Protein backbone atom coordinates (compact mmCIF):
# COMPACT_ATOMS: atom_id res chain seq x y z
CA UNK A 1 0.00 0.00 0.00
CA UNK A 2 1.52 3.30 -1.06
CA UNK A 3 2.53 5.86 1.52
CA UNK A 4 -0.22 8.32 2.34
CA UNK A 5 -2.94 6.23 0.67
CA UNK A 6 -6.42 6.89 2.03
CA UNK A 7 -8.26 3.76 3.10
CA UNK A 8 -11.24 2.83 0.94
CA UNK A 9 -13.49 1.35 3.63
CA UNK A 10 -16.09 4.10 3.63
CA UNK A 11 -14.21 6.69 5.67
CA UNK A 12 -11.61 9.32 4.96
CA UNK A 13 -9.96 9.57 8.34
CA UNK A 14 -7.31 6.84 8.28
CA UNK A 15 -4.10 6.88 6.31
CA UNK A 16 -1.74 3.94 6.06
CA UNK A 17 1.94 4.82 6.15
CA UNK A 18 4.75 2.27 5.75
CA UNK A 19 6.93 2.28 8.84
CA UNK A 20 9.73 -0.24 9.38
CA UNK A 21 10.06 0.10 13.14
CA UNK A 22 8.18 1.26 16.22
CA UNK A 23 9.80 2.34 19.46
CA UNK A 24 7.97 2.94 22.71
CA UNK A 25 7.96 6.21 24.60
CA UNK A 26 10.55 4.93 27.10
CA UNK A 27 12.82 3.43 24.41
CA UNK A 28 12.49 0.05 26.14
CA UNK A 29 12.09 -1.92 22.89
CA UNK A 30 12.25 -1.76 19.11
CA UNK A 31 9.56 -3.53 17.12
CA UNK A 32 9.99 -4.31 13.42
CA UNK A 33 6.71 -3.77 11.58
CA UNK A 34 5.12 -3.11 8.19
CA UNK A 35 3.34 0.16 8.80
CA UNK A 36 0.69 2.12 10.65
CA UNK A 37 -2.86 3.36 10.15
CA UNK A 38 -3.14 6.89 11.51
CA UNK A 39 -6.51 8.53 12.08
CA UNK A 40 -6.95 12.18 11.36
CA UNK A 41 -8.51 14.52 13.90
CA UNK A 42 -12.30 14.80 13.76
CA UNK A 43 -13.18 18.17 12.17
CA UNK A 44 -16.77 18.13 13.41
CA UNK A 45 -18.28 17.73 9.96
CA UNK A 46 -20.84 15.21 11.21
CA UNK A 47 -22.77 14.78 14.47
CA UNK A 48 -20.55 13.12 17.11
CA UNK A 49 -22.44 9.83 17.26
CA UNK A 50 -22.37 9.56 13.48
CA UNK A 51 -18.63 10.26 13.53
CA UNK A 52 -18.16 7.58 16.18
CA UNK A 53 -20.10 5.01 14.16
CA UNK A 54 -18.14 5.91 11.01
CA UNK A 55 -14.93 5.21 12.93
CA UNK A 56 -16.32 1.81 13.95
CA UNK A 57 -16.97 0.99 10.30
CA UNK A 58 -13.50 2.14 9.38
CA UNK A 59 -11.91 -0.03 12.07
CA UNK A 60 -13.88 -2.97 10.72
CA UNK A 61 -12.55 -2.20 7.25
CA UNK A 62 -8.99 -2.21 8.57
CA UNK A 63 -9.56 -5.59 10.20
CA UNK A 64 -11.04 -6.88 6.94
CA UNK A 65 -8.00 -5.73 4.98
CA UNK A 66 -5.66 -7.44 7.43
CA UNK A 67 -7.65 -10.69 7.32
CA UNK A 68 -7.66 -10.60 3.53
CA UNK A 69 -3.94 -9.87 3.28
CA UNK A 70 -2.86 -12.12 6.16
CA UNK A 71 -1.45 -9.25 8.24
CA UNK A 72 -1.16 -8.98 12.00
CA UNK A 73 -2.84 -5.97 13.65
CA UNK A 74 -2.71 -4.12 16.94
CA UNK A 75 -4.28 -0.87 18.09
CA UNK A 76 -2.07 1.35 20.22
CA UNK A 77 -2.38 4.59 22.09
CA UNK A 78 0.51 6.66 23.38
CA UNK A 79 2.98 3.73 23.40
CA UNK A 80 3.45 4.12 27.15
CA UNK A 81 4.16 0.43 27.76
CA UNK A 82 7.68 -0.77 28.42
CA UNK A 83 6.85 -4.26 27.15
CA UNK A 84 5.84 -5.26 23.61
CA UNK A 85 2.26 -6.00 24.67
CA UNK A 86 0.83 -3.23 22.44
CA UNK A 87 2.85 -3.77 19.26
CA UNK A 88 3.09 -6.35 16.52
CA UNK A 89 5.26 -7.35 13.59
CA UNK A 90 2.44 -6.47 11.19
CA UNK A 91 0.40 -3.26 11.21
CA UNK A 92 -0.47 -0.88 14.01
CA UNK A 93 -3.39 1.52 14.42
CA UNK A 94 -2.61 4.85 16.03
CA UNK A 95 -5.92 5.59 17.76
CA UNK A 96 -4.93 8.81 19.52
CA UNK A 97 -7.18 10.95 17.29
CA UNK A 98 -10.25 8.93 18.27
CA UNK A 99 -11.19 11.04 21.26
CA UNK A 100 -14.90 11.75 21.38
CA UNK A 101 -16.63 11.84 24.77
CA UNK A 102 -20.36 11.45 25.33
CA UNK A 103 -22.80 12.05 28.14
CA UNK A 104 -25.25 9.18 28.43
CA UNK A 105 -28.95 9.94 27.83
CA UNK A 106 -30.87 9.09 30.98
CA UNK A 107 -33.58 7.28 29.02
CA UNK A 108 -31.01 4.78 27.71
CA UNK A 109 -29.91 3.72 31.19
CA UNK A 110 -31.24 0.52 32.70
CA UNK A 111 -33.73 1.26 35.52
CA UNK A 112 -31.90 -1.33 37.62
CA UNK A 113 -28.61 0.57 37.33
CA UNK A 114 -27.43 1.29 40.87
CA UNK A 115 -25.35 4.36 40.07
CA UNK A 116 -26.05 7.90 38.88
CA UNK A 117 -26.65 8.14 35.14
CA UNK A 118 -25.44 11.75 35.13
CA UNK A 119 -21.99 10.52 36.13
CA UNK A 120 -21.65 8.02 33.30
CA UNK A 121 -19.45 8.90 30.33
CA UNK A 122 -18.88 7.00 27.08
CA UNK A 123 -15.27 7.62 26.07
CA UNK A 124 -13.62 6.89 22.72
CA UNK A 125 -10.42 4.88 22.94
CA UNK A 126 -7.88 7.55 21.95
CA UNK A 127 -8.67 9.93 24.78
CA UNK A 128 -5.69 10.44 27.05
CA UNK A 129 -6.11 10.53 30.79
CA UNK A 130 -5.29 14.24 30.58
CA UNK A 131 -8.03 14.88 28.01
CA UNK A 132 -10.54 12.91 30.05
CA UNK A 133 -9.59 14.87 33.17
CA UNK A 134 -10.21 18.14 31.35
CA UNK A 135 -13.52 16.94 29.93
CA UNK A 136 -14.76 15.79 33.32
CA UNK A 137 -13.50 18.89 35.12
CA UNK A 138 -15.63 21.07 32.86
CA UNK A 139 -18.63 19.09 34.12
CA UNK A 140 -17.64 19.14 37.78
CA UNK A 141 -16.61 15.49 37.72
CA UNK A 142 -13.49 13.40 38.28
CA UNK A 143 -12.18 9.98 37.43
CA UNK A 144 -12.09 7.64 40.41
CA UNK A 145 -8.50 6.49 40.07
CA UNK A 146 -5.43 7.35 38.02
CA UNK A 147 -1.92 6.10 37.33
CA UNK A 148 0.98 8.28 38.38
CA UNK A 149 0.83 10.21 35.08
CA UNK A 150 -1.75 11.35 32.58
CA UNK A 151 -0.24 10.66 29.16
CA UNK A 152 -1.65 7.15 28.65
CA UNK A 153 -4.73 6.63 26.53
CA UNK A 154 -7.72 5.33 28.43
CA UNK A 155 -7.90 2.15 26.35
CA UNK A 156 -4.19 1.43 26.76
CA UNK A 157 -4.22 2.03 30.49
CA UNK A 158 -7.23 -0.22 31.03
CA UNK A 159 -6.10 -2.99 28.68
CA UNK A 160 -2.80 -3.45 30.50
CA UNK A 161 -4.15 -3.04 34.03
CA UNK A 162 -2.59 0.32 34.94
CA UNK A 163 -2.98 0.36 38.69
CA UNK A 164 -2.49 3.81 40.19
CA UNK A 165 -2.60 3.96 43.95
CA UNK A 166 -6.22 4.32 45.07
CA UNK A 167 -6.03 1.53 47.58
CA UNK A 168 -9.72 1.56 48.51
CA UNK A 169 -10.92 1.86 44.91
CA UNK A 170 -8.60 -0.18 42.72
CA UNK A 171 -6.84 -0.06 39.37
CA UNK A 172 -8.10 2.11 36.51
CA UNK A 173 -10.20 -0.65 34.95
CA UNK A 174 -12.44 -0.67 38.03
CA UNK A 175 -14.24 2.45 36.79
CA UNK A 176 -15.31 0.64 33.59
CA UNK A 177 -18.90 -0.64 33.37
CA UNK A 178 -19.27 -1.12 29.61
CA UNK A 179 -17.02 -1.98 26.65
CA UNK A 180 -17.51 -1.54 22.92
CA UNK A 181 -15.24 -3.98 21.09
CA UNK A 182 -14.73 -4.18 17.33
CA UNK A 183 -14.23 -7.91 16.93
CA UNK A 184 -14.51 -8.72 13.21
CA UNK A 185 -15.11 -7.17 9.78
CA UNK A 186 -18.81 -7.83 10.25
CA UNK A 187 -19.22 -7.76 14.01
CA UNK A 188 -18.82 -5.49 16.99
CA UNK A 189 -20.22 -5.92 20.48
CA UNK A 190 -21.22 -3.83 23.47
CA UNK A 191 -20.41 -5.75 26.63
CA UNK A 192 -21.49 -5.41 30.26
CA UNK A 193 -21.56 -7.59 33.35
CA UNK A 194 -24.84 -9.48 33.73
CA UNK A 195 -24.59 -8.95 37.49
CA UNK A 196 -24.34 -5.18 37.07
CA UNK A 197 -26.59 -3.96 34.22
CA UNK A 198 -26.09 -0.35 33.20
CA UNK A 199 -27.52 0.42 29.75
CA UNK A 200 -30.58 -0.72 27.84
CA UNK A 201 -30.25 -2.64 24.60
CA UNK A 202 -31.17 0.59 22.82
CA UNK A 203 -27.75 1.99 23.73
CA UNK A 204 -26.00 -0.86 21.91
CA UNK A 205 -28.39 -0.35 18.99
CA UNK A 206 -27.39 3.33 18.80
CA UNK A 207 -23.81 2.30 18.01
CA UNK A 208 -24.90 -0.70 15.89
CA UNK A 209 -23.38 -3.27 18.25
CA UNK A 210 -24.52 -6.67 19.45
CA UNK A 211 -25.61 -6.41 23.09
CA UNK A 212 -24.01 -8.92 25.48
CA UNK A 213 -24.27 -9.19 29.24
CA UNK A 214 -21.89 -11.76 30.66
CA UNK A 215 -19.67 -11.46 33.73
CA UNK A 216 -16.95 -13.81 32.54
CA UNK A 217 -16.68 -12.24 29.09
CA UNK A 218 -16.59 -8.76 30.61
CA UNK A 219 -13.96 -9.63 33.21
CA UNK A 220 -11.85 -11.25 30.48
CA UNK A 221 -12.14 -8.33 28.05
CA UNK A 222 -11.39 -5.72 30.70
CA UNK A 223 -7.66 -6.45 30.83
CA UNK A 224 -7.39 -7.92 27.35
CA UNK A 225 -3.88 -6.82 26.30
CA UNK A 226 -5.25 -5.69 22.93
CA UNK A 227 -6.06 -9.31 22.05
CA UNK A 228 -9.86 -9.07 21.96
CA UNK A 229 -10.09 -6.89 18.87
CA UNK A 230 -10.17 -3.09 19.08
CA UNK A 231 -11.49 -1.47 22.26
CA UNK A 232 -13.27 1.44 20.58
CA UNK A 233 -15.55 2.78 23.32
CA UNK A 234 -15.45 2.58 27.10
CA UNK A 235 -18.34 3.37 29.45
CA UNK A 236 -17.01 4.62 32.77
CA UNK A 237 -18.42 5.67 36.09
CA UNK A 238 -17.09 8.99 37.35
CA UNK A 239 -17.55 10.78 40.66
CA UNK A 240 -17.87 14.30 41.99
CA UNK A 241 -14.73 16.40 42.08
CA UNK A 242 -12.83 15.85 45.30
CA UNK A 243 -9.75 17.28 46.91
CA UNK A 244 -6.64 15.27 47.72
CA UNK A 245 -4.53 16.45 50.62
CA UNK A 246 -1.10 15.18 49.60
CA UNK A 247 1.90 14.89 51.86
CA UNK A 248 5.35 13.68 50.86
CA UNK A 249 7.95 13.47 53.59
CA UNK A 250 10.78 11.39 55.00
CA UNK A 251 10.46 9.24 58.07
CA UNK A 252 12.47 6.41 59.66
CA UNK A 253 12.12 2.98 58.10
CA UNK A 254 11.20 1.45 61.43
CA UNK A 255 8.76 -1.09 62.84
CA UNK A 256 5.90 1.41 62.74
CA UNK A 257 6.34 2.00 59.02
CA UNK A 258 6.82 -1.71 58.31
CA UNK A 259 3.61 -2.52 60.17
CA UNK A 260 1.71 0.16 58.22
CA UNK A 261 3.00 -1.39 55.00
CA UNK A 262 2.17 -4.96 56.03
CA UNK A 263 -1.48 -4.15 56.76
CA UNK A 264 -1.86 -1.24 54.30
CA UNK A 265 -2.86 1.35 56.83
CA UNK A 266 -1.41 4.82 56.22
CA UNK A 267 -3.24 6.21 59.24
CA UNK A 268 -0.64 4.51 61.46
CA UNK A 269 1.99 6.93 60.14
CA UNK A 270 2.12 10.27 61.96
CA UNK A 271 1.99 13.26 59.63
CA UNK A 272 4.53 16.08 59.97
CA UNK A 273 3.45 19.35 61.51
CA UNK A 274 3.09 20.90 58.06
CA UNK A 275 0.18 18.50 57.39
CA UNK A 276 -1.44 18.74 60.81
CA UNK A 277 -4.56 20.27 59.32
CA UNK A 278 -5.16 17.46 56.82
CA UNK A 279 -8.34 15.45 57.49
CA UNK A 280 -7.52 11.80 58.03
CA UNK A 281 -10.88 10.05 57.87
CA UNK A 282 -10.70 9.22 54.13
CA UNK A 283 -7.28 7.85 53.16
CA UNK A 284 -6.93 7.55 49.37
CA UNK A 285 -3.33 6.97 48.25
CA UNK A 286 -0.45 5.25 50.05
CA UNK A 287 3.05 4.94 48.61
CA UNK A 288 6.51 4.33 50.06
CA UNK A 289 9.77 5.08 48.18
CA UNK A 290 13.24 3.78 48.97
CA UNK A 291 16.61 4.85 47.61
CA UNK A 292 18.83 1.74 47.89
CA UNK A 293 21.91 3.88 47.27
CA UNK A 294 21.32 5.27 50.77
CA UNK A 295 21.48 1.77 52.23
CA UNK A 296 19.99 -1.69 51.89
CA UNK A 297 17.81 -1.03 53.74
CA UNK A 298 18.12 2.75 54.05
CA UNK A 299 17.53 4.39 57.41
CA UNK A 300 14.70 6.46 55.99
CA UNK A 301 11.89 6.04 53.49
CA UNK A 302 9.99 8.66 51.51
CA UNK A 303 6.31 8.46 52.38
CA UNK A 304 3.59 9.71 50.03
CA UNK A 305 0.07 9.79 51.49
CA UNK A 306 -3.11 11.41 50.20
CA UNK A 307 -6.33 11.96 52.13
CA UNK A 308 -9.67 12.90 50.58
CA UNK A 309 -11.73 15.94 51.42
CA UNK A 310 -14.45 18.00 49.78
CA UNK A 311 -13.77 20.19 46.76
CA UNK A 312 -14.84 23.80 46.99
CA UNK A 313 -14.53 25.56 43.60
CA UNK A 314 -14.74 28.98 45.22
CA UNK A 315 -11.65 28.39 47.34
CA UNK A 316 -9.52 26.16 45.10
CA UNK A 317 -6.30 27.16 43.38
CA UNK A 318 -4.26 24.60 41.45
CA UNK A 319 -0.79 24.10 42.96
CA UNK A 320 2.09 25.82 41.22
CA UNK A 321 3.60 23.37 38.79
CA UNK A 322 6.47 23.86 36.38
CA UNK A 323 5.76 22.17 33.05
CA UNK A 324 9.40 21.08 32.81
CA UNK A 325 9.13 19.19 36.08
CA UNK A 326 7.38 16.01 37.09
CA UNK A 327 3.88 16.29 38.47
CA UNK A 328 3.24 16.10 42.16
CA UNK A 329 2.08 12.51 41.86
CA UNK A 330 5.37 11.55 40.23
CA UNK A 331 6.66 7.99 40.31
CA UNK A 332 10.20 6.65 40.41
CA UNK A 333 10.19 6.55 36.62
CA UNK A 334 9.96 10.34 36.57
CA UNK A 335 13.15 10.52 38.60
CA UNK A 336 14.89 8.22 36.16
CA UNK A 337 13.82 10.47 33.30
CA UNK A 338 15.62 13.38 34.93
CA UNK A 339 18.81 11.35 35.38
CA UNK A 340 19.18 10.26 31.77
CA UNK A 341 21.92 12.40 30.31
CA UNK A 342 23.21 13.44 33.73
CA UNK A 343 24.62 10.14 34.90
CA UNK A 344 28.38 10.24 35.36
CA UNK A 345 30.60 7.65 33.76
CA UNK A 346 31.91 5.34 34.97
CA UNK A 347 29.02 4.60 37.30
CA UNK A 348 30.68 3.53 40.51
CA UNK A 349 30.67 4.32 44.23
CA UNK A 350 31.96 7.81 43.51
CA UNK A 351 28.67 8.56 41.74
CA UNK A 352 26.49 7.70 44.75
CA UNK A 353 26.45 11.22 46.29
CA UNK A 354 25.33 12.68 42.99
CA UNK A 355 22.59 10.06 42.53
CA UNK A 356 21.36 10.61 46.07
CA UNK A 357 21.26 14.39 45.65
CA UNK A 358 19.14 13.97 42.51
CA UNK A 359 16.68 11.66 44.24
CA UNK A 360 16.44 14.04 47.18
CA UNK A 361 15.78 16.92 44.82
CA UNK A 362 13.06 15.10 42.92
CA UNK A 363 11.42 13.75 46.06
CA UNK A 364 11.65 16.91 48.14
CA UNK A 365 8.96 17.16 50.83
CA UNK A 366 5.71 18.84 49.89
CA UNK A 367 2.28 19.40 51.38
CA UNK A 368 -0.31 20.25 48.75
CA UNK A 369 -4.03 20.20 48.20
CA UNK A 370 -5.18 19.44 44.67
CA UNK A 371 -7.64 17.50 42.54
CA UNK A 372 -6.55 14.43 40.54
CA UNK A 373 -6.34 16.55 37.38
CA UNK A 374 -3.62 18.69 38.97
CA UNK A 375 -1.70 15.98 40.84
CA UNK A 376 -1.15 13.07 38.48
CA UNK A 377 0.55 14.45 35.40
CA UNK A 378 3.78 15.27 33.71
CA UNK A 379 6.17 12.36 33.32
CA UNK A 380 9.39 13.76 31.86
CA UNK A 381 10.92 10.73 30.19
CA UNK A 382 14.06 11.85 28.40
CA UNK A 383 15.72 8.60 27.37
CA UNK A 384 16.03 4.88 28.02
CA UNK A 385 14.27 4.09 31.25
CA UNK A 386 12.97 0.81 32.61
CA UNK A 387 10.28 -0.04 35.13
CA UNK A 388 8.77 -3.17 36.56
CA UNK A 389 5.60 -3.51 38.63
CA UNK A 390 5.35 -6.62 40.83
CA UNK A 391 1.96 -7.35 42.39
CA UNK A 392 1.79 -9.40 45.58
CA UNK A 393 -0.32 -9.89 48.71
CA UNK A 394 0.14 -6.92 51.00
CA UNK A 395 1.31 -9.17 53.83
CA UNK A 396 4.38 -10.09 51.75
CA UNK A 397 5.39 -6.53 50.89
CA UNK A 398 8.01 -5.98 53.59
CA UNK A 399 9.64 -9.37 52.96
CA UNK A 400 9.72 -8.71 49.22
CA UNK A 401 11.38 -5.33 49.68
CA UNK A 402 14.03 -6.89 51.92
CA UNK A 403 14.71 -9.37 49.12
CA UNK A 404 15.12 -6.50 46.65
CA UNK A 405 17.52 -4.77 49.06
CA UNK A 406 19.53 -7.96 49.44
CA UNK A 407 19.79 -8.49 45.70
CA UNK A 408 21.12 -4.96 45.25
CA UNK A 409 23.58 -5.31 48.10
CA UNK A 410 24.93 -8.61 46.78
CA UNK A 411 25.21 -7.34 43.21
CA UNK A 412 27.86 -4.86 44.35
CA UNK A 413 26.94 -2.41 41.61
CA UNK A 414 25.70 1.18 41.45
CA UNK A 415 22.45 1.78 39.59
CA UNK A 416 20.21 4.81 39.27
CA UNK A 417 17.39 2.98 41.05
CA UNK A 418 14.27 3.77 43.08
CA UNK A 419 12.23 1.06 44.79
CA UNK A 420 8.71 1.65 46.02
CA UNK A 421 5.43 0.15 47.16
CA UNK A 422 2.01 1.26 46.00
CA UNK A 423 -1.19 -0.28 47.31
CA UNK A 424 -4.30 -1.08 45.27
CA UNK A 425 -7.60 -2.82 45.91
CA UNK A 426 -7.89 -6.12 44.03
CA UNK A 427 -9.53 -6.37 40.62
CA UNK A 428 -12.28 -8.53 39.13
CA UNK A 429 -10.48 -8.67 35.78
CA UNK A 430 -9.44 -12.26 35.06
CA UNK A 431 -5.88 -11.28 34.14
CA UNK A 432 -5.61 -8.05 36.07
CA UNK A 433 -2.21 -8.18 37.73
CA UNK A 434 -3.63 -6.46 40.84
CA UNK A 435 -5.39 -9.73 41.60
CA UNK A 436 -4.81 -9.98 45.35
CA UNK A 437 -7.56 -8.59 47.64
CA UNK A 438 -5.20 -5.81 48.66
CA UNK A 439 -2.32 -5.77 46.21
CA UNK A 440 1.03 -4.29 47.10
CA UNK A 441 2.77 -3.28 43.89
CA UNK A 442 6.52 -3.24 44.31
CA UNK A 443 7.89 -0.87 41.70
CA UNK A 444 11.47 -1.01 40.46
CA UNK A 445 12.35 2.09 38.41
CA UNK A 446 15.75 2.60 36.80
CA UNK A 447 17.69 3.64 33.74
CA UNK A 448 17.66 0.88 31.13
CA UNK A 449 21.05 -0.88 31.09
CA UNK A 450 22.15 -4.54 30.97
CA UNK A 451 22.97 -4.27 34.67
CA UNK A 452 19.44 -3.02 35.41
CA UNK A 453 17.84 -5.90 33.54
CA UNK A 454 20.10 -8.37 35.31
CA UNK A 455 19.11 -6.88 38.67
CA UNK A 456 15.39 -7.07 37.88
CA UNK A 457 15.77 -10.70 36.85
CA UNK A 458 17.65 -11.49 40.05
CA UNK A 459 14.86 -9.98 42.16
CA UNK A 460 12.24 -12.05 40.32
CA UNK A 461 14.25 -15.22 40.88
CA UNK A 462 14.68 -14.51 44.57
CA UNK A 463 11.01 -13.74 45.07
CA UNK A 464 10.16 -16.98 43.32
CA UNK A 465 12.63 -18.95 45.44
CA UNK A 466 11.14 -17.41 48.60
CA UNK A 467 7.69 -18.68 47.64
CA UNK A 468 6.16 -15.19 47.38
CA UNK A 469 3.22 -15.29 44.98
CA UNK A 470 3.54 -12.42 42.52
CA UNK A 471 2.33 -11.11 39.19
CA UNK A 472 3.95 -8.66 36.79
CA UNK A 473 2.47 -5.53 35.23
CA UNK A 474 1.62 -6.39 31.62
CA UNK A 475 2.71 -2.98 30.36
CA UNK A 476 6.07 -2.84 32.13
CA UNK A 477 9.26 -4.88 31.88
CA UNK A 478 8.18 -8.47 32.48
CA UNK A 479 10.66 -10.76 30.72
CA UNK A 480 10.30 -13.27 33.57
CA UNK A 481 6.86 -14.31 32.31
CA UNK A 482 6.46 -17.70 30.64
CA UNK A 483 3.30 -19.69 29.88
CA UNK A 484 3.91 -21.84 32.94
CA UNK A 485 4.46 -18.85 35.21
CA UNK A 486 1.36 -17.04 33.91
CA UNK A 487 -0.76 -20.09 34.71
CA UNK A 488 0.94 -20.50 38.08
CA UNK A 489 0.22 -16.86 39.00
CA UNK A 490 -3.36 -16.56 37.74
CA UNK A 491 -4.54 -20.16 37.95
CA UNK A 492 -5.63 -22.47 35.15
CA UNK A 493 -9.29 -21.52 35.57
CA UNK A 494 -8.71 -17.80 35.01
CA UNK A 495 -6.36 -18.33 32.06
CA UNK A 496 -8.69 -20.87 30.44
CA UNK A 497 -11.69 -18.59 30.90
CA UNK A 498 -9.75 -15.70 29.35
CA UNK A 499 -8.75 -17.82 26.35
CA UNK A 500 -12.28 -19.19 25.92
CA UNK A 501 -13.73 -15.67 26.16
CA UNK A 502 -11.37 -14.50 23.45
CA UNK A 503 -12.57 -17.26 21.12
CA UNK A 504 -16.18 -16.44 21.93
CA UNK A 505 -15.78 -12.74 21.12
CA UNK A 506 -13.37 -13.29 18.22
CA UNK A 507 -15.35 -16.17 16.75
CA UNK A 508 -13.41 -16.19 13.48
CA UNK A 509 -10.07 -18.03 13.60
CA UNK A 510 -8.62 -15.68 10.98
CA UNK A 511 -9.42 -12.67 13.16
CA UNK A 512 -7.90 -14.38 16.18
CA UNK A 513 -4.71 -14.75 14.19
CA UNK A 514 -4.78 -11.09 13.16
CA UNK A 515 -4.85 -10.04 16.82
CA UNK A 516 -2.14 -12.44 17.99
CA UNK A 517 1.28 -10.93 18.57
CA UNK A 518 4.63 -12.30 19.71
CA UNK A 519 4.07 -11.12 23.28
CA UNK A 520 0.96 -13.28 23.59
CA UNK A 521 2.79 -16.30 22.25
CA UNK A 522 5.65 -15.78 24.69
CA UNK A 523 3.32 -15.75 27.71
CA UNK A 524 1.02 -18.56 26.58
CA UNK A 525 -2.05 -16.46 25.70
CA UNK A 526 -2.20 -17.13 21.97
CA UNK A 527 -4.34 -20.27 22.25
Secondary structure, 3 states (H helix, E strand, C coil): CCCCEECCCCCCCEEEEECCEEECCCCCCEEECCEEEEECCCCCCCCHHHHHHHHHHHHHHHHHHHHHHCCCEEEECCCCCCCCCCCCCCEEEECCCCCCEEECCHHHECCCCCCCHHHEEEEECCCEHHHHHHHHHCCCEECCCCCCCCCCEHHHHHHCCCCCCECCCCCHHHHEEEEEEEEECCEEEEEECHHHCCECHHHHHHCCCEEEECHHHHHHHHCCCCCCCEEEEEEEECEECEEEEEEEEEEECCHHHHHHHHHCCHHHCCCCHHHCCCCCCCEEEEEEEECHHHCCCCCEEEEEEEEEEECCHHHCCCCCCCCCCCCCCCCHHHHHHHHCCCCCCCCCHHHHHHHHHHHHHHCCCEEEEECHHHHCCCCCCCCCEEEEEEEEEHHHHHHHHHHHHHHHHHHCCCCCEEEEEEEEECCCCCCCCCCCCEEEEEEEEEECCHHHHHHHHHHHHHHHHCCCCEEECCCCCCCCCCHHHHHHHHCHHHHHHHHHHHHHHCCCHHHHHHCCCHHHHHCCCCC
